[in-house]
Amino acid sequence: MLALLFPGQGAQSDGFLHRLPQHRTVRDTLEEASQVLGIDVLTLDSADALRSTVAVQIGLTVAGVAFTRALAGEQLMPEISAGLSVGAYAAAVSCGAVHFGDALKMVRKRAELMETAYPSGHGLAAVSGLTEHQLETLAAQHVDADNRRVYVGNVNAPRQIVMAGANDALDTFIERALAAGARKAVRLAVSVPSHCELLAHVTDELVAYAQNVPFHAPQSTYIGNRGGRPLYTAQAIRDDLATNMRYTVRWFDALTVMLEMGAHVLIEAPPGQVLTDIARENCPDTAALAASAFSFDKLVATARRRLGTDGL
């Protein structure tokens, strides 16, 4: 069984849209996105453009959908789709729960709300080596002089956690986490405090916006962010997408349920590698492939071999 994984903000790099597979469906997707948004989306992956949360989140969504369509053109259709944070939007398109154009507009709205709420001064930090409980305890103890705290944003693996908050509070928290035994603690290339209560007020605005976005029952399995469980209705997927910036992403739970459902080949859409690394470290018997590490033809051949569909 094939599962497609879609990375979140932080996976971007200069020129990532220009490195997508040279495939007809990719070109068509880039053109469609440009028409929907009224911009040339290939301008969104320059170093200057990627300073914008809006450019990053749109670009990641376009990349994920373009890659999904390229795979479909080679008769590789996922039975499960899951995305981390903004990656969930490409996952929802992949499983047929929302049309690409509608997803793009909702992503743009999401990113604009986040960027307007926190244009600077906030972000994320990844901490390895401590559990969620240990970090929650440290966070409760760690309130800086301005009464700012940090929050658990993503649980990517049992001891790989992303924290969200103000820059100064995060920098001090990193020192505290390392002193408490963290193996590694680093800032991420994200300029907003994703997946915590700091985004509660803008989440309400996105929920209201989403009520007018057409959603559909998924044609294949969609795994949610907030609960890390399969969601089967249009409304459940709408709610997951509209609220995931406020709540902790339960990525490891999502990965676990994918494997329990029978996924044995995982492909991470470009430009990501982190979700592949998490799967390889925690699920060594699973074939986890990062598209960005292969030529497209080699990726297709490898996936077919692992799925046992070489003759297609």
WOGI-V261075 format. One line per field, one symbol per residue. burial: 1 if it has 16 or more other ideal C-beta (glycine too) atoms within 10 Angstrom, else 0. Layout:
burial->???
This chain:
burial->011111111111000110011010110011011101100011011000110111111111111111111110010101011111111111111110111101111111111111101100011111101101011001100101000111111111101111111110110111011001010010010111111101100110110001001010010111111101011001011111111111111111111011100011111111110111111001100111111101010011001101000000
